Amino acid sequence: MMHLKDIIIIQNKIDLIQENEARRQHEDIQRFITNTNAEGAPIVPVSAQLKYNIDVLCEYIVKKIPIPERDFVSPPRMIVIRSFDVNKPGSDYDGMKGGVAGGSILQGVLKVGHIIEIRPGITSKDEHGDTKCTPIYTRITSLYAEQNELQFAVPGGLIGIGTSMDPTLTRGDRLVGQVLGEIGTLPDVYVELEVSFQLLTRLIGVKTKETERQMRVSKLIKGEVLMLNIGSMSTGAMVIGVKKDMMKVKLTLPVCTNIGEKVAISRRVDRHWRLIGRGQIEAGTTIPIPPPPSLP
């Protein structure tokens, strides 16, 4: 679905099975990837716990995966994949630290001391029941990669960003799905989207009780509720219109994203969300964002 060209398949935990079982699983993987763009990709048996074949895996990564191009010039932007409060219960006010956001920088460079914007920020309903968003503005107080404290951070890997914001805003992954970056440079926030889509022919890993065969994906229906994954955001989406390979959806949560962004589409099947297709954002309805306050 993602049109990946460079693929390495890792067969992990081989230390837990016999050699003949490992060979059988290897053959199962080869059958599974037949007639896909993963066909012919190296399958590396490893044990991450015991570090078996990790050197071989690293060699494959270096030789097979080209080094991605990094953009250090554009305004910085990061998608948040986790957020938390590092303060222990009962901490004194003077010793409290601001909320922490973690994620991957997509472009640009973040520096300690920079004032940043987080969208959509705090969402609420107005007196008419319409969604409104108030972006969060905060200062970067620290940057971490693994256990290393940084003065600036660039694209690639996971970065932890310490901020001056109220830690209750970051507690329990509350900022997951938000976008962080330079003030005034972030994408619009959408409440409705028009998405061009392609459905899978079958549900992967799902079997019917009657035939024990993998279920076929049925067409989208107006009024059904799907789940869309956009960046790191997961949101419910009610289908309010569908025509051929285009659908219009109303989002449960507002999303900060770009036109042209890729979307994963899931449907509720047997009490589980199952991937049924992919899409691309073509248009949408935005929320007005209030201008930033005067900041020191």
C-alpha positions in Angstrom: 0.0 0.0 0.0 2.9 2.4 0.7 4.7 1.5 -2.5 7.9 0.7 -0.6 10.9 -0.4 -2.7 13.5 -1.4 -0.2 12.2 -4.1 2.2 13.9 -6.3 4.7 11.8 -9.0 6.6 12.9 -9.9 10.1 12.0 -13.4 11.4 12.5 -12.8 15.1 12.6 -15.1 18.2 14.1 -18.1 16.4 15.7 -19.1 19.7 12.3 -20.2 20.9 11.7 -22.8 18.2 13.4 -25.8 16.7 15.3 -25.5 13.4 12.6 -27.4 11.3 9.9 -25.0 12.6 12.0 -22.0 11.8 12.4 -23.4 8.2 8.7 -23.9 7.9 8.0 -20.3 9.1 10.5 -19.1 6.5 8.6 -20.9 3.8 5.3 -19.5 5.1 6.7 -15.9 4.8 7.9 -16.6 1.3 4.4 -17.8 0.3 2.8 -14.7 2.0 4.9 -12.2 0.0 4.5 -13.9 -3.4 3.2 -11.5 -6.0 3.8 -8.5 -3.8 6.4 -5.8 -4.0 8.1 -7.6 -1.0 8.8 -10.7 -3.1 12.5 -11.4 -3.2 13.2 -9.3 -0.1 15.8 -10.8 2.2 14.3 -12.7 5.2 16.8 -12.5 8.1 16.2 -14.9 11.1 17.3 -13.2 14.3 17.0 -13.3 18.1 16.9 -9.8 19.4 17.3 -10.9 23.0 20.4 -13.0 22.3 21.6 -10.8 19.5 21.8 -13.6 17.0 22.3 -12.3 13.4 21.9 -8.6 14.4 25.3 -8.0 12.7 23.8 -9.6 9.5 20.7 -7.4 9.8 22.8 -4.3 10.2 24.8 -5.2 7.1 21.6 -5.6 5.1 20.4 -2.2 6.3 23.6 -0.5 5.3 23.8 -2.2 1.8 20.1 -2.4 0.8 18.5 0.7 2.3 19.6 4.0 0.8 20.3 6.9 3.1 17.2 9.2 3.2 17.5 12.8 2.2 17.1 15.1 5.2 15.6 18.6 5.0 17.4 21.0 7.4 16.3 24.2 5.7 12.4 24.2 5.9 10.6 25.3 9.0 10.8 22.6 11.7 7.9 20.2 11.9 7.4 17.1 14.1 4.5 14.6 14.6 3.9 13.7 18.2 3.7 9.9 18.9 3.7 10.1 22.7 3.5 12.7 25.5 3.8 12.4 29.2 4.3 14.2 32.6 7.7 13.5 34.1 6.8 15.0 37.5 6.3 12.5 40.4 3.1 12.8 42.6 3.7 15.3 45.4 6.4 17.3 43.6 7.0 20.8 44.8 6.0 23.6 42.6 9.5 25.0 42.3 10.9 21.7 41.1 8.2 20.9 38.6 9.0 20.4 35.0 6.9 21.2 31.9 5.2 18.6 29.7 7.3 16.3 27.4 6.4 15.4 23.8 8.1 12.7 21.8 8.2 12.0 18.1 10.1 12.2 14.8 11.1 15.5 13.2 10.0 15.5 9.6 11.9 18.5 8.5 13.9 21.5 9.8 15.8 21.9 13.0 14.5 22.4 16.6 16.6 24.2 19.1 16.5 24.7 22.8 14.9 28.1 23.6 12.7 28.2 20.5 9.0 29.0 21.0 6.8 26.5 19.1 3.2 25.9 18.2 1.2 22.7 18.6 -1.9 22.1 16.5 -4.8 21.4 16.7 -4.0 22.1 20.4 -6.9 22.3 22.8 -10.3 21.4 21.1 -13.7 22.3 22.4 -17.3 23.0 21.2 -18.8 26.5 20.8 -22.4 27.5 21.7 -23.5 26.2 18.3 -21.9 22.8 18.7 -19.1 23.5 16.2 -15.6 22.4 16.9 -13.0 25.1 17.7 -9.3 24.7 18.3 -6.8 26.8 20.3 -3.2 26.0 19.4 -0.7 25.5 22.3 2.3 27.9 22.3 5.3 26.9 24.5 9.1 27.1 24.7 11.5 24.2 24.2 13.5 23.8 27.5 15.4 20.6 26.6 16.0 18.1 23.8 16.9 14.4 24.2 17.8 11.5 21.9 18.0 8.3 23.9 19.9 9.5 27.0 21.8 12.2 25.2 20.9 15.9 25.9 21.0 18.0 22.8 21.1 21.7 22.0 19.4 21.1 18.6 17.7 18.2 16.9 17.4 17.2 13.2 15.2 14.8 11.2 15.8 11.1 11.9 15.2 9.0 15.0 13.0 9.7 18.0 13.4 13.0 19.9 12.0 13.9 23.4 11.1 17.6 23.7 10.9 19.1 27.2 8.7 22.2 27.2 7.4 24.9 29.5 3.7 23.9 29.0 1.4 22.7 31.7 2.2 19.0 32.2 -1.5 18.1 32.5 -1.7 18.8 28.7 0.8 16.1 28.0 -0.2 13.5 30.6 -1.2 10.1 29.3 -0.4 10.7 25.6 -2.9 13.5 25.3 -0.9 15.1 22.6 -0.6 12.0 20.3 -1.6 12.9 16.8 -0.8 16.6 17.1 1.8 18.4 15.0 4.5 20.6 16.5 6.6 23.2 14.7 7.5 26.9 14.1 4.7 29.3 14.8 2.6 30.2 11.7 4.1 27.5 9.5 1.9 24.4 10.4 -0.7 23.0 8.1 -4.5 23.8 8.4 -6.8 21.9 10.8 -9.6 20.0 9.1 -12.9 18.7 10.4 -14.1 17.3 7.1 -12.1 15.6 4.4 -12.5 14.5 0.8 -10.4 11.4 0.2 -9.6 9.4 -2.9 -9.3 5.8 -1.9 -8.5 2.2 -2.9 -9.9 -0.7 -1.0 -8.1 -4.0 -0.4 -9.6 -7.1 -2.0 -9.5 -9.0 1.3 -9.0 -8.5 5.0 -5.6 -9.7 6.1 -5.7 -12.2 8.9 -9.5 -12.3 9.2 -11.5 -15.5 8.6 -15.3 -16.2 8.5 -16.7 -18.8 10.8 -18.5 -20.6 8.0 -15.9 -20.9 5.3 -12.6 -20.2 7.2 -11.5 -18.2 4.2 -10.4 -14.6 4.3 -13.2 -12.1 4.1 -13.6 -9.9 1.1 -13.8 -6.1 1.7 -17.3 -4.7 0.9 -17.9 -1.3 -0.6 -18.1 1.8 1.6 -21.6 2.8 2.7 -22.9 6.3 3.4 -23.4 6.7 7.2 -20.9 4.1 8.3 -18.1 5.0 10.7 -14.5 4.3 9.7 -11.2 4.9 11.4 -8.6 7.0 9.6 -4.9 7.1 10.4 -3.3 10.3 9.3 0.3 10.8 10.5 0.2 9.7 14.1 -3.5 10.7 14.5 -6.3 8.1 14.7 -9.8 9.5 14.4 -13.3 8.3 13.7 -14.7 9.3 10.4 -18.4 9.2 9.4 -18.9 8.7 5.6 -21.3 11.5 4.5 -20.8 10.9 0.8 -19.2 8.3 -1.4 -18.9 8.1 -5.2 -16.7 5.6 -7.1 -13.2 6.1 -5.6 -14.0 9.3 -3.7 -15.5 9.7 -0.2 -16.3 12.7 2.0 -16.0 12.1 5.8 -16.8 14.1 8.9 -14.0 13.6 11.5 -14.6 12.9 15.2 -11.4 14.7 16.0 -9.9 17.6 14.1 -6.7 16.8 12.3 -3.7 19.0 11.4 -2.6 17.8 8.0 -1.8 18.7 4.4 -3.7 18.1 1.1 -2.0 15.1 -0.5 -1.3 13.4 2.8 -1.7 9.6 2.8 -4.4 8.0 4.8 -5.0 4.4 6.2 -8.6 3.3 6.3 -10.0 0.8 8.8 -13.4 -0.7 9.5 -14.9 -2.4 12.5 -15.0 -6.1 11.9 -15.9 -8.6 14.8 -15.2 -5.9 17.4 -11.8 -5.1 16.0 -10.6 -2.3 13.7 -9.2 -3.9 10.5 -7.3 -2.3 7.7 -9.4 -2.2 4.5 -7.7 0.3 2.3 -5.6 3.4 1.7 -6.4 6.9 0.5 -5.1 10.4 -0.2 -6.5 13.7 1.0 -7.8 15.8 -1.9 -9.7 18.6 -0.2 -11.4 19.4 3.1 -13.2 21.9 5.4 -10.9 23.8 7.8 -11.3 25.4 11.2 -10.4 29.0 11.6 -7.3 29.2 13.9 -7.0 32.3 16.2 -3.8 34.3 15.7 -1.0 33.7 18.2 -0.8 36.0 21.2 2.0 38.4 21.7 4.8 36.2 23.0 8.0 37.2 24.9 
